[in-house]
Amino acid sequence: MQFKIRGRGITLAEEVKRFAEEKANKLANFGIDILLVDMVLEEDHNKTEDKAARAKMLIDIPGKNIEATGEGKTIFAAINKAQENAIRQLSERNKKIESKSRFVKGKQIIRRLFRQD
């Protein structure tokens, strides 16, 4: 898995980069082949205090890519919310893949039962 982090309008400290990379590495636990995690971090102090920072994760996986965003008071809170959003989407995708594979297996069993030799 490759990881890319960018700051839009801000310079990123090493602490923020390490924190973001730790959170992105936890996404690999879902068994889905993640090719790239592209994270864009930005701060906008003109917004309300609760939404001063924004994190956007673009997760490149085979098939349809996933986009997760999070807003918070600090960059760290925004990264946490983006990770929670990404985890939710990856688990939904995992469930969808499992249900399709079960359906295909069921069809194969039924075909074997009713096959005329």
C-alpha positions as CSV (number, residue, x, y, z in Angstrom):
1,M,0.0,0.0,0.0
2,Q,1.3,3.4,-1.0
3,F,0.6,6.5,1.1
4,K,0.6,10.1,0.0
5,I,-0.1,13.1,2.2
6,R,-0.5,16.7,1.2
7,G,-1.2,19.9,3.0
8,R,-3.4,22.5,1.2
9,G,-2.5,25.9,2.4
10,I,-0.5,24.6,5.4
11,T,2.9,23.1,6.1
12,L,2.7,19.7,7.7
13,A,4.7,18.8,10.8
14,E,6.3,15.3,11.1
15,E,4.0,14.5,14.0
16,V,0.9,15.1,11.8
17,K,2.4,13.0,9.0
18,R,3.2,10.1,11.3
19,F,-0.3,10.2,12.8
20,A,-2.0,10.2,9.4
21,E,0.2,7.3,8.3
22,E,-0.7,5.3,11.4
23,K,-4.4,5.9,10.7
24,A,-4.1,4.9,7.0
25,N,-2.2,1.7,7.9
26,K,-5.2,0.6,10.0
27,L,-7.3,0.5,6.9
28,A,-5.3,-2.5,5.6
29,N,-7.0,-4.8,8.2
30,F,-10.1,-5.2,6.1
31,G,-8.6,-7.7,3.6
32,I,-9.3,-5.4,0.7
33,D,-6.3,-4.8,-1.6
34,I,-5.6,-1.0,-1.1
35,L,-3.3,0.4,-3.8
36,L,-3.0,4.0,-2.7
37,V,-4.2,6.2,0.2
38,D,-4.1,9.9,-0.8
39,M,-4.8,12.3,2.0
40,V,-5.3,16.0,1.7
41,L,-5.3,18.1,4.9
42,E,-6.4,21.8,5.1
43,E,-7.3,24.4,7.7
44,D,-9.8,27.2,7.3
45,H,-10.0,29.5,10.3
46,N,-12.8,31.5,8.7
47,K,-15.2,28.6,9.4
48,T,-16.8,27.8,12.7
49,E,-14.5,26.5,15.5
50,D,-15.8,23.0,15.2
51,K,-15.0,22.8,11.4
52,A,-11.6,24.6,11.3
53,A,-9.7,21.6,9.9
54,R,-10.6,19.2,7.1
55,A,-9.1,15.8,6.1
56,K,-10.0,14.1,2.8
57,M,-8.9,10.6,2.1
58,L,-9.0,9.1,-1.4
59,I,-8.6,5.3,-1.2
60,D,-7.7,3.6,-4.5
61,I,-8.9,0.0,-4.5
62,P,-9.8,-2.3,-7.4
63,G,-13.3,-1.4,-8.6
64,K,-14.9,1.7,-7.3
65,N,-12.7,4.0,-5.3
66,I,-13.6,5.3,-1.8
67,E,-13.7,9.0,-0.7
68,A,-13.9,9.8,3.0
69,T,-13.9,13.2,4.6
70,G,-13.8,14.5,8.1
71,E,-14.0,17.9,9.8
72,G,-12.9,18.8,13.3
73,K,-11.4,21.4,15.6
74,T,-7.9,20.2,14.9
75,I,-6.1,18.3,12.1
76,F,-5.9,15.3,14.4
77,A,-9.7,15.2,15.0
78,A,-10.4,15.6,11.3
79,I,-8.1,12.7,10.4
80,N,-9.9,10.5,13.0
81,K,-13.3,11.4,11.6
82,A,-12.1,10.7,8.0
83,Q,-10.7,7.3,9.2
84,E,-14.0,6.4,10.8
85,N,-15.8,7.3,7.6
86,A,-13.4,5.2,5.6
87,I,-13.7,2.2,7.9
88,R,-17.5,2.3,7.6
89,Q,-17.3,2.4,3.8
90,L,-14.7,-0.4,3.7
91,S,-16.8,-2.6,6.0
92,E,-19.9,-2.0,3.9
93,R,-17.9,-2.9,0.7
94,N,-16.6,-6.1,2.4
95,K,-20.1,-7.1,3.4
96,K,-21.3,-6.5,-0.2
97,I,-18.5,-8.6,-1.6
98,E,-19.2,-11.5,0.8
99,S,-22.9,-11.5,0.1
100,K,-22.2,-11.7,-3.7
101,S,-19.8,-14.6,-3.3
102,R,-22.3,-16.5,-1.1
103,F,-24.9,-16.0,-3.8
104,V,-22.6,-17.3,-6.5
105,K,-21.7,-20.3,-4.5
106,G,-25.4,-21.0,-3.8
107,K,-26.2,-20.8,-7.6
108,Q,-23.4,-23.3,-8.3
109,I,-24.7,-25.8,-5.7
110,I,-28.2,-25.5,-7.1
111,R,-27.0,-26.1,-10.7
112,R,-25.1,-29.2,-9.5
113,L,-28.3,-30.5,-7.8
114,F,-30.5,-30.1,-10.9
115,R,-28.0,-31.0,-13.6
116,Q,-29.0,-33.8,-15.8
117,D,-26.2,-36.1,-16.8
